[in-house]
Amino acid sequence: MYAALWRALPGPAIIRILILLIGAAAIVYGLFYFVFPWVAEILPQPDSTIE
């Protein structure tokens, strides 16, 4: 799968690496700002035992 992705990207190796890094950063951004807050609303909050 990774080889097919590598072959599908345009340009020399350095451009491919930059494209992959930008794509990974976009995925992480989307997870932190959209997915994780949504999941936190769904999951129950544990009761605190320390006052």
mmCIF entry with sequence, helices, sheets and N, C-alpha, C, O atoms, coordinates in Angstrom:
data_MODEL
# 
_entry.id   MODEL 
# 
_entity.id                         1 
_entity.type                       polymer 
_entity.pdbx_number_of_molecules   1 
# 
_entity_poly.entity_id                      1 
_entity_poly.type                           'polypeptide(L)' 
_entity_poly.nstd_linkage                   no 
_entity_poly.nstd_monomer                   no 
_entity_poly.pdbx_seq_one_letter_code       MYAALWRALPGPAIIRILILLIGAAAIVYGLFYFVFPWVAEILPQPDSTIE 
_entity_poly.pdbx_seq_one_letter_code_can   MYAALWRALPGPAIIRILILLIGAAAIVYGLFYFVFPWVAEILPQPDSTIE 
_entity_poly.pdbx_strand_id                 A 
# 
loop_
_entity_poly_seq.entity_id 
_entity_poly_seq.num 
_entity_poly_seq.mon_id 
_entity_poly_seq.hetero 
1 1  MET n 
1 2  TYR n 
1 3  ALA n 
1 4  ALA n 
1 5  LEU n 
1 6  TRP n 
1 7  ARG n 
1 8  ALA n 
1 9  LEU n 
1 10 PRO n 
1 11 GLY n 
1 12 PRO n 
1 13 ALA n 
1 14 ILE n 
1 15 ILE n 
1 16 ARG n 
1 17 ILE n 
1 18 LEU n 
1 19 ILE n 
1 20 LEU n 
1 21 LEU n 
1 22 ILE n 
1 23 GLY n 
1 24 ALA n 
1 25 ALA n 
1 26 ALA n 
1 27 ILE n 
1 28 VAL n 
1 29 TYR n 
1 30 GLY n 
1 31 LEU n 
1 32 PHE n 
1 33 TYR n 
1 34 PHE n 
1 35 VAL n 
1 36 PHE n 
1 37 PRO n 
1 38 TRP n 
1 39 VAL n 
1 40 ALA n 
1 41 GLU n 
1 42 ILE n 
1 43 LEU n 
1 44 PRO n 
1 45 GLN n 
1 46 PRO n 
1 47 ASP n 
1 48 SER n 
1 49 THR n 
1 50 ILE n 
1 51 GLU n 
# 
_struct_asym.id          A 
_struct_asym.entity_id   1 
# 
loop_
_struct_conf.conf_type_id 
_struct_conf.id 
_struct_conf.pdbx_PDB_helix_id 
_struct_conf.beg_label_comp_id 
_struct_conf.beg_label_asym_id 
_struct_conf.beg_label_seq_id 
_struct_conf.pdbx_beg_PDB_ins_code 
_struct_conf.end_label_comp_id 
_struct_conf.end_label_asym_id 
_struct_conf.end_label_seq_id 
_struct_conf.pdbx_end_PDB_ins_code 
_struct_conf.beg_auth_comp_id 
_struct_conf.beg_auth_asym_id 
_struct_conf.beg_auth_seq_id 
_struct_conf.end_auth_comp_id 
_struct_conf.end_auth_asym_id 
_struct_conf.end_auth_seq_id 
_struct_conf.pdbx_PDB_helix_class 
_struct_conf.details 
_struct_conf.pdbx_PDB_helix_length 
HELX_P HELX_P1 AA1 TYR A 2  ? ALA A 8  ? TYR A 2  ALA A 8  1 ? 7  
HELX_P HELX_P2 AA2 ALA A 13 ? GLY A 30 ? ALA A 13 GLY A 30 1 ? 18 
HELX_P HELX_P3 AA3 LEU A 31 ? VAL A 35 ? LEU A 31 VAL A 35 3 ? 5  
HELX_P HELX_P4 AA4 PHE A 36 ? ILE A 42 ? PHE A 36 ILE A 42 1 ? 7  
# 
_struct_conf_type.id          HELX_P 
_struct_conf_type.criteria    ? 
_struct_conf_type.reference   ? 
# 
loop_
_atom_site.group_PDB 
_atom_site.id 
_atom_site.type_symbol 
_atom_site.label_atom_id 
_atom_site.label_alt_id 
_atom_site.label_comp_id 
_atom_site.label_asym_id 
_atom_site.label_entity_id 
_atom_site.label_seq_id 
_atom_site.pdbx_PDB_ins_code 
_atom_site.Cartn_x 
_atom_site.Cartn_y 
_atom_site.Cartn_z 
_atom_site.occupancy 
_atom_site.B_iso_or_equiv 
_atom_site.pdbx_formal_charge 
_atom_site.auth_seq_id 
_atom_site.auth_comp_id 
_atom_site.auth_asym_id 
_atom_site.auth_atom_id 
_atom_site.pdbx_PDB_model_num 
ATOM 1   N N  . MET A 1 1  ? 0.819   -1.180 0.000  1.00 0.00 ? 1  MET A N  1 
ATOM 2   C CA . MET A 1 1  ? 0.000   0.000  0.000  1.00 0.00 ? 1  MET A CA 1 
ATOM 3   C C  . MET A 1 1  ? 0.873   1.258  0.000  1.00 0.00 ? 1  MET A C  1 
ATOM 4   O O  . MET A 1 1  ? 0.595   2.205  -0.735 1.00 0.00 ? 1  MET A O  1 
ATOM 5   N N  . TYR A 1 2  ? 1.905   1.269  0.805  1.00 0.00 ? 2  TYR A N  1 
ATOM 6   C CA . TYR A 1 2  ? 2.763   2.450  0.861  1.00 0.00 ? 2  TYR A CA 1 
ATOM 7   C C  . TYR A 1 2  ? 3.530   2.642  -0.445 1.00 0.00 ? 2  TYR A C  1 
ATOM 8   O O  . TYR A 1 2  ? 3.777   3.774  -0.862 1.00 0.00 ? 2  TYR A O  1 
ATOM 9   N N  . ALA A 1 3  ? 3.898   1.557  -1.079 1.00 0.00 ? 3  ALA A N  1 
ATOM 10  C CA . ALA A 1 3  ? 4.600   1.676  -2.355 1.00 0.00 ? 3  ALA A CA 1 
ATOM 11  C C  . ALA A 1 3  ? 3.685   2.276  -3.423 1.00 0.00 ? 3  ALA A C  1 
ATOM 12  O O  . ALA A 1 3  ? 4.127   3.087  -4.238 1.00 0.00 ? 3  ALA A O  1 
ATOM 13  N N  . ALA A 1 4  ? 2.430   1.884  -3.418 1.00 0.00 ? 4  ALA A N  1 
ATOM 14  C CA . ALA A 1 4  ? 1.475   2.442  -4.375 1.00 0.00 ? 4  ALA A CA 1 
ATOM 15  C C  . ALA A 1 4  ? 1.256   3.934  -4.109 1.00 0.00 ? 4  ALA A C  1 
ATOM 16  O O  . ALA A 1 4  ? 1.149   4.723  -5.048 1.00 0.00 ? 4  ALA A O  1 
ATOM 17  N N  . LEU A 1 5  ? 1.190   4.315  -2.846 1.00 0.00 ? 5  LEU A N  1 
ATOM 18  C CA . LEU A 1 5  ? 1.056   5.732  -2.501 1.00 0.00 ? 5  LEU A CA 1 
ATOM 19  C C  . LEU A 1 5  ? 2.288   6.508  -2.945 1.00 0.00 ? 5  LEU A C  1 
ATOM 20  O O  . LEU A 1 5  ? 2.174   7.606  -3.489 1.00 0.00 ? 5  LEU A O  1 
ATOM 21  N N  . TRP A 1 6  ? 3.453   5.941  -2.715 1.00 0.00 ? 6  TRP A N  1 
ATOM 22  C CA . TRP A 1 6  ? 4.707   6.594  -3.094 1.00 0.00 ? 6  TRP A CA 1 
ATOM 23  C C  . TRP A 1 6  ? 4.776   6.799  -4.608 1.00 0.00 ? 6  TRP A C  1 
ATOM 24  O O  . TRP A 1 6  ? 5.208   7.852  -5.075 1.00 0.00 ? 6  TRP A O  1 
ATOM 25  N N  . ARG A 1 7  ? 4.351   5.795  -5.367 1.00 0.00 ? 7  ARG A N  1 
ATOM 26  C CA . ARG A 1 7  ? 4.379   5.913  -6.827 1.00 0.00 ? 7  ARG A CA 1 
ATOM 27  C C  . ARG A 1 7  ? 3.331   6.890  -7.347 1.00 0.00 ? 7  ARG A C  1 
ATOM 28  O O  . ARG A 1 7  ? 3.519   7.483  -8.410 1.00 0.00 ? 7  ARG A O  1 
ATOM 29  N N  . ALA A 1 8  ? 2.231   7.067  -6.616 1.00 0.00 ? 8  ALA A N  1 
ATOM 30  C CA . ALA A 1 8  ? 1.154   7.947  -7.082 1.00 0.00 ? 8  ALA A CA 1 
ATOM 31  C C  . ALA A 1 8  ? 1.482   9.424  -6.877 1.00 0.00 ? 8  ALA A C  1 
ATOM 32  O O  . ALA A 1 8  ? 0.916   10.280 -7.557 1.00 0.00 ? 8  ALA A O  1 
ATOM 33  N N  . LEU A 1 9  ? 2.378   9.729  -5.961 1.00 0.00 ? 9  LEU A N  1 
ATOM 34  C CA . LEU A 1 9  ? 2.718   11.121 -5.687 1.00 0.00 ? 9  LEU A CA 1 
ATOM 35  C C  . LEU A 1 9  ? 3.643   11.676 -6.770 1.00 0.00 ? 9  LEU A C  1 
ATOM 36  O O  . LEU A 1 9  ? 4.525   10.971 -7.258 1.00 0.00 ? 9  LEU A O  1 
ATOM 37  N N  . PRO A 1 10 ? 3.439   12.943 -7.145 1.00 0.00 ? 10 PRO A N  1 
ATOM 38  C CA . PRO A 1 10 ? 4.276   13.533 -8.190 1.00 0.00 ? 10 PRO A CA 1 
ATOM 39  C C  . PRO A 1 10 ? 5.584   14.075 -7.640 1.00 0.00 ? 10 PRO A C  1 
ATOM 40  O O  . PRO A 1 10 ? 5.709   14.329 -6.442 1.00 0.00 ? 10 PRO A O  1 
ATOM 41  N N  . GLY A 1 11 ? 6.540   14.246 -8.510 1.00 0.00 ? 11 GLY A N  1 
ATOM 42  C CA . GLY A 1 11 ? 7.777   14.934 -8.170 1.00 0.00 ? 11 GLY A CA 1 
ATOM 43  C C  . GLY A 1 11 ? 8.872   14.031 -7.638 1.00 0.00 ? 11 GLY A C  1 
ATOM 44  O O  . GLY A 1 11 ? 8.698   12.819 -7.512 1.00 0.00 ? 11 GLY A O  1 
ATOM 45  N N  . PRO A 1 12 ? 10.013  14.649 -7.327 1.00 0.00 ? 12 PRO A N  1 
ATOM 46  C CA . PRO A 1 12 ? 11.140  13.901 -6.768 1.00 0.00 ? 12 PRO A CA 1 
ATOM 47  C C  . PRO A 1 12 ? 10.865  13.520 -5.306 1.00 0.00 ? 12 PRO A C  1 
ATOM 48  O O  . PRO A 1 12 ? 9.831   13.875 -4.739 1.00 0.00 ? 12 PRO A O  1 
ATOM 49  N N  . ALA A 1 13 ? 11.801  12.800 -4.723 1.00 0.00 ? 13 ALA A N  1 
ATOM 50  C CA . ALA A 1 13 ? 11.605  12.244 -3.384 1.00 0.00 ? 13 ALA A CA 1 
ATOM 51  C C  . ALA A 1 13 ? 11.363  13.321 -2.335 1.00 0.00 ? 13 ALA A C  1 
ATOM 52  O O  . ALA A 1 13 ? 10.520  13.137 -1.457 1.00 0.00 ? 13 ALA A O  1 
ATOM 53  N N  . ILE A 1 14 ? 12.072  14.431 -2.403 1.00 0.00 ? 14 ILE A N  1 
ATOM 54  C CA . ILE A 1 14 ? 11.912  15.468 -1.384 1.00 0.00 ? 14 ILE A CA 1 
ATOM 55  C C  . ILE A 1 14 ? 10.511  16.071 -1.429 1.00 0.00 ? 14 ILE A C  1 
ATOM 56  O O  . ILE A 1 14 ? 9.940   16.374 -0.382 1.00 0.00 ? 14 ILE A O  1 
ATOM 57  N N  . ILE A 1 15 ? 9.952   16.250 -2.619 1.00 0.00 ? 15 ILE A N  1 
ATOM 58  C CA . ILE A 1 15 ? 8.591   16.773 -2.767 1.00 0.00 ? 15 ILE A CA 1 
ATOM 59  C C  . ILE A 1 15 ? 7.584   15.760 -2.239 1.00 0.00 ? 15 ILE A C  1 
ATOM 60  O O  . ILE A 1 15 ? 6.612   16.134 -1.583 1.00 0.00 ? 15 ILE A O  1 
ATOM 61  N N  . ARG A 1 16 ? 7.809   14.487 -2.519 1.00 0.00 ? 16 ARG A N  1 
ATOM 62  C CA . ARG A 1 16 ? 6.924   13.437 -2.016 1.00 0.00 ? 16 ARG A CA 1 
ATOM 63  C C  . ARG A 1 16 ? 6.928   13.405 -0.489 1.00 0.00 ? 16 ARG A C  1 
ATOM 64  O O  . ARG A 1 16 ? 5.881   13.241 0.136  1.00 0.00 ? 16 ARG A O  1 
ATOM 65  N N  . ILE A 1 17 ? 8.084   13.557 0.094  1.00 0.00 ? 17 ILE A N  1 
ATOM 66  C CA . ILE A 1 17 ? 8.194   13.559 1.558  1.00 0.00 ? 17 ILE A CA 1 
ATOM 67  C C  . ILE A 1 17 ? 7.441   14.754 2.133  1.00 0.00 ? 17 ILE A C  1 
ATOM 68  O O  . ILE A 1 17 ? 6.726   14.620 3.126  1.00 0.00 ? 17 ILE A O  1 
ATOM 69  N N  . LEU A 1 18 ? 7.599   15.922 1.510  1.00 0.00 ? 18 LEU A N  1 
ATOM 70  C CA . LEU A 1 18 ? 6.878   17.112 1.973  1.00 0.00 ? 18 LEU A CA 1 
ATOM 71  C C  . LEU A 1 18 ? 5.360   16.936 1.862  1.00 0.00 ? 18 LEU A C  1 
ATOM 72  O O  . LEU A 1 18 ? 4.621   17.331 2.763  1.00 0.00 ? 18 LEU A O  1 
ATOM 73  N N  . ILE A 1 19 ? 4.904   16.352 0.772  1.00 0.00 ? 19 ILE A N  1 
ATOM 74  C CA . ILE A 1 19 ? 3.472   16.109 0.587  1.00 0.00 ? 19 ILE A CA 1 
ATOM 75  C C  . ILE A 1 19 ? 2.963   15.162 1.677  1.00 0.00 ? 19 ILE A C  1 
ATOM 76  O O  . ILE A 1 19 ? 1.892   15.389 2.241  1.00 0.00 ? 19 ILE A O  1 
ATOM 77  N N  . LEU A 1 20 ? 3.717   14.112 1.974  1.00 0.00 ? 20 LEU A N  1 
ATOM 78  C CA . LEU A 1 20 ? 3.306   13.170 3.006  1.00 0.00 ? 20 LEU A CA 1 
ATOM 79  C C  . LEU A 1 20 ? 3.300   13.809 4.388  1.00 0.00 ? 20 LEU A C  1 
ATOM 80  O O  . LEU A 1 20 ? 2.409   13.529 5.189  1.00 0.00 ? 20 LEU A O  1 
ATOM 81  N N  . LEU A 1 21 ? 4.279   14.664 4.682  1.00 0.00 ? 21 LEU A N  1 
ATOM 82  C CA . LEU A 1 21 ? 4.313   15.339 5.977  1.00 0.00 ? 21 LEU A CA 1 
ATOM 83  C C  . LEU A 1 21 ? 3.141   16.312 6.133  1.00 0.00 ? 21 LEU A C  1 
ATOM 84  O O  . LEU A 1 21 ? 2.537   16.394 7.202  1.00 0.00 ? 21 LEU A O  1 
ATOM 85  N N  . ILE A 1 22 ? 2.827   17.037 5.076  1.00 0.00 ? 22 ILE A N  1 
ATOM 86  C CA . ILE A 1 22 ? 1.690   17.957 5.121  1.00 0.00 ? 22 ILE A CA 1 
ATOM 87  C C  . ILE A 1 22 ? 0.389   17.177 5.277  1.00 0.00 ? 22 ILE A C  1 
ATOM 88  O O  . ILE A 1 22 ? -0.500  17.588 6.022  1.00 0.00 ? 22 ILE A O  1 
ATOM 89  N N  . GLY A 1 23 ? 0.281   16.072 4.587  1.00 0.00 ? 23 GLY A N  1 
ATOM 90  C CA . GLY A 1 23 ? -0.915  15.234 4.726  1.00 0.00 ? 23 GLY A CA 1 
ATOM 91  C C  . GLY A 1 23 ? -1.054  14.657 6.131  1.00 0.00 ? 23 GLY A C  1 
ATOM 92  O O  . GLY A 1 23 ? -2.156  14.619 6.679  1.00 0.00 ? 23 GLY A O  1 
ATOM 93  N N  . ALA A 1 24 ? 0.050   14.210 6.711  1.00 0.00 ? 24 ALA A N  1 
ATOM 94  C CA . ALA A 1 24 ? 0.012   13.679 8.079  1.00 0.00 ? 24 ALA A CA 1 
ATOM 95  C C  . ALA A 1 24 ? -0.357  14.782 9.062  1.00 0.00 ? 24 ALA A C  1 
ATOM 96  O O  . ALA A 1 24 ? -1.120  14.539 9.997  1.00 0.00 ? 24 ALA A O  1 
ATOM 97  N N  . ALA A 1 25 ? 0.169   15.989 8.869  1.00 0.00 ? 25 ALA A N  1 
ATOM 98  C CA . ALA A 1 25 ? -0.165  17.106 9.752  1.00 0.00 ? 25 ALA A CA 1 
ATOM 99  C C  . ALA A 1 25 ? -1.653  17.459 9.632  1.00 0.00 ? 25 ALA A C  1 
ATOM 100 O O  . ALA A 1 25 ? -2.291  17.787 10.632 1.00 0.00 ? 25 ALA A O  1 
ATOM 101 N N  . ALA A 1 26 ? -2.201  17.395 8.433  1.00 0.00 ? 26 ALA A N  1 
ATOM 102 C CA . ALA A 1 26 ? -3.623  17.678 8.240  1.00 0.00 ? 26 ALA A CA 1 
ATOM 103 C C  . ALA A 1 26 ? -4.492  16.636 8.931  1.00 0.00 ? 26 ALA A C  1 
ATOM 104 O O  . ALA A 1 26 ? -5.533  16.972 9.496  1.00 0.00 ? 26 ALA A O  1 
ATOM 105 N N  . ILE A 1 27 ? -4.080  15.401 8.891  1.00 0.00 ? 27 ILE A N  1 
ATOM 106 C CA . ILE A 1 27 ? -4.826  14.335 9.569  1.00 0.00 ? 27 ILE A CA 1 
ATOM 107 C C  . ILE A 1 27 ? -4.784  14.535 11.081 1.00 0.00 ? 27 ILE A C  1 
ATOM 108 O O  . ILE A 1 27 ? -5.813  14.417 11.747 1.00 0.00 ? 27 ILE A O  1 
ATOM 109 N N  . VAL A 1 28 ? -3.620  14.833 11.626 1.00 0.00 ? 28 VAL A N  1 
ATOM 110 C CA . VAL A 1 28 ? -3.494  15.068 13.066 1.00 0.00 ? 28 VAL A CA 1 
ATOM 111 C C  . VAL A 1 28 ? -4.329  16.281 13.476 1.00 0.00 ? 28 VAL A C  1 
ATOM 112 O O  . VAL A 1 28 ? -5.010  16.238 14.501 1.00 0.00 ? 28 VAL A O  1 
ATOM 113 N N  . TYR A 1 29 ? -4.288  17.344 12.704 1.00 0.00 ? 29 TYR A N  1 
ATOM 114 C CA . TYR A 1 29 ? -5.095  18.533 12.980 1.00 0.00 ? 29 TYR A CA 1 
ATOM 115 C C  . TYR A 1 29 ? -6.580  18.178 13.015 1.00 0.00 ? 29 TYR A C  1 
ATOM 116 O O  . TYR A 1 29 ? -7.300  18.576 13.931 1.00 0.00 ? 29 TYR A O  1 
ATOM 117 N N  . GLY A 1 30 ? -7.025  17.439 12.026 1.00 0.00 ? 30 GLY A N  1 
ATOM 118 C CA . GLY A 1 30 ? -8.431  17.035 11.981 1.00 0.00 ? 30 GLY A CA 1 
ATOM 119 C C  . GLY A 1 30 ? -8.832  16.179 13.161 1.00 0.00 ? 30 GLY A C  1 
ATOM 120 O O  . GLY A 1 30 ? -9.938  16.321 13.683 1.00 0.00 ? 30 GLY A O  1 
ATOM 121 N N  . LEU A 1 31 ? -7.957  15.299 13.587 1.00 0.00 ? 31 LEU A N  1 
ATOM 122 C CA . LEU A 1 31 ? -8.261  14.474 14.746 1.00 0.00 ? 31 LEU A CA 1 
ATOM 123 C C  . LEU A 1 31 ? -8.382  15.307 16.016 1.00 0.00 ? 31 LEU A C  1 
ATOM 124 O O  . LEU A 1 31 ? -9.329  15.134 16.783 1.00 0.00 ? 31 LEU A O  1 
ATOM 125 N N  . PHE A 1 32 ? -7.436  16.203 16.244 1.00 0.00 ? 32 PHE A N  1 
ATOM 126 C CA . PHE A 1 32 ? -7.437  16.981 17.474 1.00 0.00 ? 32 PHE A CA 1 
ATOM 127 C C  . PHE A 1 32 ? -8.573  17.999 17.542 1.00 0.00 ? 32 PHE A C  1 
ATOM 128 O O  . PHE A 1 32 ? -9.089  18.261 18.628 1.00 0.00 ? 32 PHE A O  1 
ATOM 129 N N  . TYR A 1 33 ? -8.970  18.574 16.422 1.00 0.00 ? 33 TYR A N  1 
ATOM 130 C CA . TYR A 1 33 ? -9.962  19.635 16.449 1.00 0.00 ? 33 TYR A CA 1 
ATOM 131 C C  . TYR A 1 33 ? -11.380 19.185 16.116 1.00 0.00 ? 33 TYR A C  1 
ATOM 132 O O  . TYR A 1 33 ? -12.326 19.927 16.380 1.00 0.00 ? 33 TYR A O  1 
ATOM 133 N N  . PHE A 1 34 ? -11.558 18.009 15.552 1.00 0.00 ? 34 PHE A N  1 
ATOM 134 C CA . PHE A 1 34 ? -12.897 17.563 15.198 1.00 0.00 ? 34 PHE A CA 1 
ATOM 135 C C  . PHE A 1 34 ? -13.262 16.224 15.825 1.00 0.00 ? 34 PHE A C  1 
ATOM 136 O O  . PHE A 1 34 ? -14.322 16.105 16.439 1.00 0.00 ? 34 PHE A O  1 
ATOM 137 N N  . VAL A 1 35 ? -12.427 15.236 15.687 1.00 0.00 ? 35 VAL A N  1 
ATOM 138 C CA . VAL A 1 35 ? -12.770 13.876 16.119 1.00 0.00 ? 35 VAL A CA 1 
ATOM 139 C C  . VAL A 1 35 ? -12.656 13.718 17.631 1.00 0.00 ? 35 VAL A C  1 
ATOM 140 O O  . VAL A 1 35 ? -13.604 13.251 18.262 1.00 0.00 ? 35 VAL A O  1 
ATOM 141 N N  . PHE A 1 36 ? -11.535 14.089 18.228 1.00 0.00 ? 36 PHE A N  1 
ATOM 142 C CA . PHE A 1 36 ? -11.343 13.879 19.660 1.00 0.00 ? 36 PHE A CA 1 
ATOM 143 C C  . PHE A 1 36 ? -12.357 14.643 20.512 1.00 0.00 ? 36 PHE A C  1 
ATOM 144 O O  . PHE A 1 36 ? -12.873 14.063 21.467 1.00 0.00 ? 36 PHE A O  1 
ATOM 145 N N  . PRO A 1 37 ? -12.677 15.920 20.223 1.00 0.00 ? 37 PRO A N  1 
ATOM 146 C CA . PRO A 1 37 ? -13.717 16.585 21.012 1.00 0.00 ? 37 PRO A CA 1 
ATOM 147 C C  . PRO A 1 37 ? -15.088 15.915 20.871 1.00 0.00 ? 37 PRO A C  1 
ATOM 148 O O  . PRO A 1 37 ? -15.839 15.839 21.844 1.00 0.00 ? 37 PRO A O  1 
ATOM 149 N N  . TRP A 1 38 ? -15.416 15.435 19.687 1.00 0.00 ? 38 TRP A N  1 
ATOM 150 C CA . TRP A 1 38 ? -16.684 14.747 19.481 1.00 0.00 ? 38 TRP A CA 1 
ATOM 151 C C  . TRP A 1 38 ? -16.735 13.465 20.294 1.00 0.00 ? 38 TRP A C  1 
ATOM 152 O O  . TRP A 1 38 ? -17.759 13.170 20.911 1.00 0.00 ? 38 TRP A O  1 
ATOM 153 N N  . VAL A 1 39 ? -15.658 12.702 20.307 1.00 0.00 ? 39 VAL A N  1 
ATOM 154 C CA . VAL A 1 39 ? -15.610 11.456 21.075 1.00 0.00 ? 39 VAL A CA 1 
ATOM 155 C C  . VAL A 1 39 ? -15.658 11.757 22.570 1.00 0.00 ? 39 VAL A C  1 
ATOM 156 O O  . VAL A 1 39 ? -16.276 10.999 23.317 1.00 0.00 ? 39 VAL A O  1 
ATOM 157 N N  . ALA A 1 40 ? -15.027 12.837 23.031 1.00 0.00 ? 40 ALA A N  1 
ATOM 158 C CA . ALA A 1 40 ? -15.042 13.197 24.444 1.00 0.00 ? 40 ALA A CA 1 
ATOM 159 C C  . ALA A 1 40 ? -16.462 13.514 24.919 1.00 0.00 ? 40 ALA A C  1 
ATOM 160 O O  . ALA A 1 40 ? -16.787 13.261 26.079 1.00 0.00 ? 40 ALA A O  1 
ATOM 161 N N  . GLU A 1 41 ? -17.308 14.059 24.053 1.00 0.00 ? 41 GLU A N  1 
ATOM 162 C CA . GLU A 1 41 ? -18.693 14.326 24.420 1.00 0.00 ? 41 GLU A CA 1 
ATOM 163 C C  . GLU A 1 41 ? -19.494 13.042 24.554 1.00 0.00 ? 41 GLU A C  1 
ATOM 164 O O  . GLU A 1 41 ? -20.422 12.973 25.359 1.00 0.00 ? 41 GLU A O  1 
ATOM 165 N N  . ILE A 1 42 ? -19.152 12.040 23.786 1.00 0.00 ? 42 ILE A N  1 
ATOM 166 C CA . ILE A 1 42 ? -19.905 10.787 23.787 1.00 0.00 ? 42 ILE A CA 1 
ATOM 167 C C  . ILE A 1 42 ? -19.515 9.900  24.969 1.00 0.00 ? 42 ILE A C  1 
ATOM 168 O O  . ILE A 1 42 ? -20.381 9.283  25.589 1.00 0.00 ? 42 ILE A O  1 
ATOM 169 N N  . LEU A 1 43 ? -18.231 9.832  25.284 1.00 0.00 ? 43 LEU A N  1 
ATOM 170 C CA . LEU A 1 43 ? -17.759 8.960  26.352 1.00 0.00 ? 43 LEU A CA 1 
ATOM 171 C C  . LEU A 1 43 ? -18.158 9.518  27.710 1.00 0.00 ? 43 LEU A C  1 
ATOM 172 O O  . LEU A 1 43 ? -18.127 10.730 27.922 1.00 0.00 ? 43 LEU A O  1 
ATOM 173 N N  . PRO A 1 44 ? -18.534 8.636  28.628 1.00 0.00 ? 44 PRO A N  1 
ATOM 174 C CA . PRO A 1 44 ? -18.890 9.121  29.961 1.00 0.00 ? 44 PRO A CA 1 
ATOM 175 C C  . PRO A 1 44 ? -17.650 9.582  30.728 1.00 0.00 ? 44 PRO A C  1 
ATOM 176 O O  . PRO A 1 44 ? -16.565 9.021  30.572 1.00 0.00 ? 44 PRO A O  1 
ATOM 177 N N  . GLN A 1 45 ? -17.830 10.613 31.559 1.00 0.00 ? 45 GLN A N  1 
ATOM 178 C CA . GLN A 1 45 ? -16.735 11.125 32.370 1.00 0.00 ? 45 GLN A CA 1 
ATOM 179 C C  . GLN A 1 45 ? -16.630 10.279 33.637 1.00 0.00 ? 45 GLN A C  1 
ATOM 180 O O  . GLN A 1 45 ? -17.645 10.015 34.281 1.00 0.00 ? 45 GLN A O  1 
ATOM 181 N N  . PRO A 1 46 ? -15.434 9.854  34.001 1.00 0.00 ? 46 PRO A N  1 
ATOM 182 C CA . PRO A 1 46 ? -15.298 9.061  35.228 1.00 0.00 ? 46 PRO A CA 1 
ATOM 183 C C  . PRO A 1 46 ? -15.517 9.939  36.463 1.00 0.00 ? 46 PRO A C  1 
ATOM 184 O O  . PRO A 1 46 ? -15.178 11.122 36.480 1.00 0.00 ? 46 PRO A O  1 
ATOM 185 N N  . ASP A 1 47 ? -16.089 9.324  37.481 1.00 0.00 ? 47 ASP A N  1 
ATOM 186 C CA . ASP A 1 47 ? -16.301 10.044 38.735 1.00 0.00 ? 47 ASP A CA 1 
ATOM 187 C C  . ASP A 1 47 ? -14.980 10.203 39.462 1.00 0.00 ? 47 ASP A C  1 
ATOM 188 O O  . ASP A 1 47 ? -14.178 9.271  39.520 1.00 0.00 ? 47 ASP A O  1 
ATOM 189 N N  . SER A 1 48 ? -14.757 11.380 40.014 1.00 0.00 ? 48 SER A N  1 
ATOM 190 C CA . SER A 1 48 ? -13.526 11.653 40.753 1.00 0.00 ? 48 SER A CA 1 
ATOM 191 C C  . SER A 1 48 ? -13.675 11.153 42.177 1.00 0.00 ? 48 SER A C  1 
ATOM 192 O O  . SER A 1 48 ? -14.729 11.329 42.789 1.00 0.00 ? 48 SER A O  1 
ATOM 193 N N  . THR A 1 49 ? -12.639 10.534 42.709 1.00 0.00 ? 49 THR A N  1 
ATOM 194 C CA . THR A 1 49 ? -12.678 10.045 44.079 1.00 0.00 ? 49 THR A CA 1 
ATOM 195 C C  . THR A 1 49 ? -11.916 10.967 45.017 1.00 0.00 ? 49 THR A C  1 
ATOM 196 O O  . THR A 1 49 ? -11.927 10.755 46.230 1.00 0.00 ? 49 THR A O  1 
ATOM 197 N N  . ILE A 1 50 ? -11.262 11.976 44.485 1.00 0.00 ? 50 ILE A N  1 
ATOM 198 C CA . ILE A 1 50 ? -10.500 12.929 45.302 1.00 0.00 ? 50 ILE A CA 1 
ATOM 199 C C  . ILE A 1 50 ? -11.258 14.242 45.354 1.00 0.00 ? 50 ILE A C  1 
ATOM 200 O O  . ILE A 1 50 ? -11.666 14.769 44.319 1.00 0.00 ? 50 ILE A O  1 
ATOM 201 N N  . GLU A 1 51 ? -11.449 14.767 46.543 1.00 0.00 ? 51 GLU A N  1 
ATOM 202 C CA . GLU A 1 51 ? -12.162 16.038 46.668 1.00 0.00 ? 51 GLU A CA 1 
ATOM 203 C C  . GLU A 1 51 ? -11.219 17.199 46.842 1.00 0.00 ? 51 GLU A C  1 
ATOM 204 O O  . GLU A 1 51 ? -11.662 18.341 46.962 1.00 0.00 ? 51 GLU A O  1 
# 
